[in-house]
Amino acid sequence: MIMVGPGTGVAPFRGFLHERRARGDTGPNWLFFGEQHAETDFYYREELQAMHQEGFLSQLSLAFSRDQETKIYVQDRIREHGAQVWKWLQEGAHFYVCGDASRMARDVDTALRQVVQDHGGLSADAASDYVVQMSKEKRYVRDVY
Ligand SMILES: NC(=O)c1ccc[n+]([C@@H]2O[C@H](COP(=O)([O-])OP(=O)(O)OC[C@H]3O[C@@H](n4cnc5c(N)ncnc54)[C@H](OP(=O)(O)O)[C@@H]3O)[C@@H](O)[C@H]2O)c1
C-alpha cells in the first residue's frame, strides 16, 4: 500500500495503518507525507515514526515544503524514489491519494504517470493506459477535496 497524504490528507492513512496492524496484514506500507514545517506541522509524528522504526511502516517519505529555500513536495519524493515506486506497483501495490484536489492531486497524478513512463519504459499513451487499468482494478484511488 502506497499512501500519498500531505496536510490533512494523512488522516485516513493513519486509520488504514491502524486497521492493517490490527488485522495482522503483512504487506508493506509506504507513506508520503508533506506539510510546511517539520517543527510545527508533522501531524502524528511520534506515532508514524514509531510505526516506521518498528518496521510496520516500511517507508516514510517526508516533504516539508518551507524548511528550505526551494519548495519540496510529495511528488518530488515520489520522483526521487521512482524506481522503487515502479517496483512496488509491479508487485501489485495500491496507490492511494488524499488531500488537496486543485494542485496536489493533479501534480501527484502527473508524477505517477511520469514514474510509470520512465521506469516502465512505456510511451506516454501506454503509461496512461497503465494508470487507467490501475483505476479500474481499484488500485489507484483518490479522496481529494
Ligand atoms: N487545513 C484546513 O484547515 C483547511 C480548511 C479548509 C480548506 N482546506 C483545504 O483542504 C485542502 C488541503 O489543505 P491542507 O491544510 O490539508 O494542506 P495543503 O494546503 O494541501 O498543504 C499541505 C502541503 O502541501 C503543499 N503543497 C502545496 N501545493 C502543492 C502541490 N501542488 N503539490 C503537492 N503539495 C503541495 C503545501 O506547501 P506550501 O503551502 O508550502 O506550498 C504543504 O506543504 C486544500 O485545498 C485547502 O484549501 C484546508
The ligand as an ORCA input file, in Angstrom:
! r2SCAN-3c Opt
* xyz 0 1
  N      -6.368     22.784      6.853
  C      -7.505     23.453      6.927
  O      -7.914     23.924      7.981
  C      -8.373     23.653      5.702
  C      -9.570     24.331      5.833
  C     -10.378     24.484      4.711
  C      -9.979     24.005      3.480
  N      -8.805     23.359      3.367
  C      -8.441     22.837      2.049
  O      -8.102     21.475      2.153
  C      -7.098     21.162      1.178
  C      -5.929     20.531      1.882
  O      -5.341     21.502      2.780
  P      -4.332     21.072      3.923
  O      -4.438     22.068      5.024
  O      -4.507     19.662      4.224
  O      -2.903     21.225      3.302
  P      -2.355     21.777      1.924
  O      -2.816     23.176      1.685
  O      -2.659     20.760      0.882
  O      -0.774     21.841      2.248
  C      -0.072     20.682      2.633
  C       1.279     20.691      1.977
  O       1.114     20.564      0.569
  C       1.951     21.509     -0.043
  N       1.546     21.812     -1.420
  C       1.143     22.992     -1.965
  N       0.959     22.853     -3.294
  C       1.257     21.565     -3.589
  C       1.273     20.836     -4.797
  N       0.947     21.390     -5.978
  N       1.636     19.539     -4.738
  C       1.982     18.947     -3.564
  N       1.996     19.601     -2.387
  C       1.622     20.899     -2.403
  C       1.941     22.698      0.886
  O       3.070     23.507      0.610
  P       3.077     25.124      0.557
  O       1.891     25.614      1.331
  O       4.387     25.490      1.177
  O       3.030     25.466     -0.900
  C       2.059     21.990      2.218
  O       3.392     21.676      2.497
  C      -6.745     22.473      0.477
  O      -7.450     22.520     -0.732
  C      -7.213     23.518      1.461
  O      -7.553     24.702      0.783
  C      -7.991     23.170      4.458
*
